[in-house]
């Protein structure tokens, strides 16, 4: 089972900067929908998703409730699992969404504090198997991601990333150079959207590219990678995920 997309709708700045980063660290595929009016069309494209609605911003609470009921009444969106985020501590409000609307992802009180709220969200994601069978989040990389490293012979090799995770990558090379299975690659420089990341790795094999134009080498990073380098990778993963959905978000404004 593949992982599910996790959307935050109309997220406040704390959610965007802190909670999302922690969820990425926990290997969840998290994306932001900045405007409530964009949500329904995004759900139509990704109907097997989880979504947390920040009802403190954007719409009035009755408008949020109308959106919830609209989604729940649409058979095409029956697999969209909704939850609520709010600083509002009114028990009647929580009662409405938990008992009347019966939202599977709950009513999460942000007033509990960021750490506690994030912990609750993580429990919800785990209960709903949002990570699927995959252990690590992997994103496809664009043309602007490059890499280079030096072989034991001293030759410099460069290429581009095909996909990336916090534990490894798939890459193509710009030369006919063959990499031996289990060979070690030291001081690989990854250029991730203007950020330079330095890692060591081991060649674990290769696979054909989807377009049939060649092959990609699969490299597993050294588990002793410096924390600061791993955070650079995760920052890129977060950026790449959001960039992947920007076209969908743009189309909702048309």
N, C-alpha and C positions, 0 to 999 in steps of 0.2 A: 504494500500500500504506500502510495506516494504521500509526502507531507502536504499539509493544507496551508493555504495562504491565510495569514492573520492580519486583518485590517483594523486600524484605529481611525475612526471617523471624527472629524473636527477636533483633533487632539490639541491639548494645551501645550505650552512650551516645555513644561516639566516632563510630560509624557514623551514628547518628541526627542528631547535631549537625553533623558536618563532611563526611563522605563524601556524604551525601544532598544537602546544600546545593550541593556542587560538581557533582554529577550534574544537579541542576536548572539550574545555570548553563549546563551543556552541553546543555540543552533536552531532557532525558529525563524520561519520566513515571514518577516514582519514588514508591512507596508502602510503608508499613511494616505488617507483620503482627506484632504484639507477642508473640503466644503461638504456639508451634509447633502446638498442637492446633487452631488456627484455619486452618492453611494449606491442608489438603486441600479444604475446602469453598470457599475462595476460588479455588483453582485450578480447581475444577469450574465456577465461574461465568466465569472468565477463562482458558480452557484454552490460549490462544495467548500465554503470558506467559513471562518469564524470572524466575527466583527464586534468590536467594542465601541459603543457610541458614547461620546462625551456630551451628555445632555446639558452641560452648563454653558455651552457656547453655541453660536450659530442660530439654530432654531429656538423657538420658545418650547417649553416642556410639552404643551399640547401638540405642537407640530412634530416633535420627536415621537410622541406616542402614536400619532397618525402614521408616521413613517414605519414604525414597528408593526402596526396592524396591517399596513399595506403590504409589507414584505411577508408577514405570516399568512396572509390570505391568498398569496400567489402560489399555485402548485409548482410553478417552475423554480421557485426559490425555497422550497420546503427543506432543503438541506443546508440553507444558510443558518448558522447558529449565532444568535445575537447575545450580547451582554451590555450592561450599562456601567459607565464610569461617572461618578459625580461626587462633589464635595457636599452635596445636600444630605443632611442626616435625618430628614423627615421620614419616620417609619412608615407612614402611609404611602409615600412615593415608592419606597423599597417594596412594600407589600404589593403595590399595583404591578410592578414589573416582574416580581418573583412569583406571585400567586395568581394574579389575574392574567398576565401575559405569558407567564411560565417560560421566561427566557432561559435557555439551557446554559448560557455562560454567566448568569447571575447578575447581581447588583453589587458593584464593588465601590466601597466608600473610600474615596481618595483622602478623606480627612483622617484616615488611619495612619497616614504617612506613606512616603514613597516605597520604602523597603517592604512594609507589610502589604501594601496594595500590589506590588510587583509579585510578591510571594503568592498571593491569592490568584493573580492572573496565571502564573506558572502552573499552579495546581489545576486550574481550569483547562489550560492547554494540554497538560498531561492526561487529564481525564478524558479529553476528547481526541486523544491520539493525534494531535496536530503535527507532530514530527514524523508520523508514519513509521515506516520500517527503517528509514535512513537515520544514520547516527549523526551525520554532519551536514550542515547547510552548504550547498554548492551553487554558485552563480556562473552564468555565461559571461564572458568578458568581451569587451568591444575592441576595436582596432587600436585604440590608444594605449592599451596595456602591452608593454614590452618587457623583455628580459634579456639578460646576458650573463655569461659565466665563462670561466677559463677551464679548459680541459687539463688533465695531468701533463699532456704534451706541451702545454703552454699556449695552445691555440685558443683564440677568443671566439666564442659562439654566441650568436644572438638569435632572437625569435620573438614569438608573441604568445600570450596566454589564450587558451581556448576556454577553460573554466578554472575556477579557484574555490578552495575551501580553506578553513583554518588549519587543516592538516596536510594539504597537498594541492597539486595542480595538474592540469593537462596542458601541454604546450606543443607548438610546432617550431621547427628551426628554419632559419633562412638559408641554410646550406644543406648539402647532401650528407652531412656528418651523421654517422650512426652512433647511437648511444647504447652501450652494452647493458644488458639486464643486471641489476644490482650494483651498477657502478655508482660511485659517490660523486656528487656535484657539490663543490664548496663555494661559498660566497656568491650565491646566485643573487643578482640584483633584479628586483622586480620594480617596474615603474608603473605605479597604480594611480592613475589620474593625477599626475604631478607629484606623487609621494614616492620616495625611494625606500624600498624595503629589502633587507638583507637576510637571506635564509640559506641553510644547507639542506641537501636532500639526497634521496636514493632513487634511482630509476627502477620502477616496479614493473614496467612493461610498456606496451604501446597499443593503440587502437586506431582503426580507420576513421578518418573524418567523415562526418555525415554527408558532405557533398561529394565524397569520393576523390577529393583532390590530393590526398596524401594521408599521412598518419600523424597522430598526436602521441607524444610520450607522456606517460603517467609518472609523476614524481611525488614521492612521499616526503614531507618535510621532517627534518630532525626534531624529535619530540622535545629536545632541549632548547627549542627556539626561544629567543629572548622575549619576555612579556611585551615589551614595547613594540617589537616587530609583529607579534600576533595581534596586537591592538590596531596596528596599521592595516593589517589584512581585514580585520573585522569592520573597521571603518569603511574600507572599500566595499566589502560585501553589503553593508547597509546602504551605501550610496548606489551601488549597482542594482540592488533590488528596487529602490525607489525610481531610479532612472528607467527600469524596465516597464514600469506602469505609467510613466508620465504621458505616453502617447494615448493610453486609455483615458487618463484624466483629462487630457486636452480635448478629446473627442466628446466628452460629456458637456463641455462648454459650448460646443458648436450649436 
